[in-house]
Amino acid sequence: MEKSKLTLGHSPDPDDAFMFYGLAKGLVDNGGYEFEHILQDIQTLNERASRGELDISAISIHAYAQVCDKYALLPSGASMGDGYGPMLVARENFSKEEIAARRIAIPGTMTSAFLALQLWLEQPAERIQYTVVPFDKIFDTVNRGEADVGLIIHEGQLTFENEGLVCCEDLGVWWGRENDGLPLPLGGNVIHKRIASDERKVVSDILEHSIRFSLDNRSEAVEHSLQYARDMGIDLADKFVGMYVNDWTLDYGDAGRESIRRFLTRGYEMGVVSTNPELEFVK
């Protein structure tokens, strides 16, 4: 039986490029599927998932609560902030109380970074002064004075000092401190439920194999990821990839699953997450 073409959405970032290196270059068995790689920023992917457009997609864990009726979580592909995560940066070191009264540039309302910000401030979105800008424009927005604070994700966590900015709070550090050392759940991969359950497992294994291949062939995969590494040399790109493609990425494990439950449950209890979903993983 001829297998189908599947759309695979992921971010144009070094970590996602690293994960799917083997698949994109035909170095791992694709199981007879044709994967169409669609590279878009995470906010766009979240929005597309809300409409059920892509077969497989990277997604913010925050957004999963809104699409759990359409998608199941894949056990691999996670981005977990293990002692680090989205950062609040500014031109001067603001306190939590000062940040609450300032305008914050954020990378999207459906991002896990924004949910973490709301939980940290203990304030829902309507009480936060924020402006949404593309994640790679946050530094410029802060330095032009159009926002006082920037909520940064991706490689900005490693390069913010080059922009003359200081870290006011690392939300990954805060989450671990408040949650028994658990990692902050940021992103994952999902697969549409229109795909038969037995087929989902086959696809899941293919994607996990691609991630494992990259980890086993690290230098070549990092080299491939450099084309998406904005303002990073190979050493910094390797460090960034190591932050978000690791053992957590191969499988969430019990700790990762528990952290997701806490993250979404606290958002639901605070009224900033619409549903408190049962986590459905492909098995």
Number of C-alpha atoms within 10 A of each C-alpha: 4 6 9 10 12 16 17 20 29 23 21 17 22 27 29 22 26 29 30 27 24 24 22 16 9 11 12 17 13 19 11 11 14 14 17 14 17 16 18 15 20 25 20 16 24 27 16 15 27 19 11 19 15 20 20 30 30 28 33 25 27 26 23 30 23 20 21 21 14 17 27 21 26 27 25 25 32 28 27 27 22 18 18 18 29 25 25 27 30 26 18 13 16 19 10 13 9 9 21 19 12 15 18 25 27 25 25 22 17 23 22 25 29 20 26 25 21 19 18 14 16 13 15 16 15 8 12 17 14 21 17 13 14 14 21 16 15 26 23 13 19 22 17 10 12 14 21 21 32 32 28 27 21 20 22 22 19 15 16 18 13 9 14 13 20 18 20 19 21 18 23 25 20 17 25 19 13 10 13 9 16 23 25 30 30 25 24 21 26 34 27 22 17 11 15 9 14 10 11 21 18 14 20 21 19 18 25 19 21 25 27 21 20 22 21 11 13 16 14 14 24 27 18 18 24 21 13 17 23 14 11 17 11 14 10 16 24 22 13 21 25 16 19 24 23 18 16 21 23 20 16 22 13 8 13 19 17 15 22 21 17 17 24 26 18 17 23 16 12 15 12 19 22 13 17 19 17 9 15 14 15 21 13
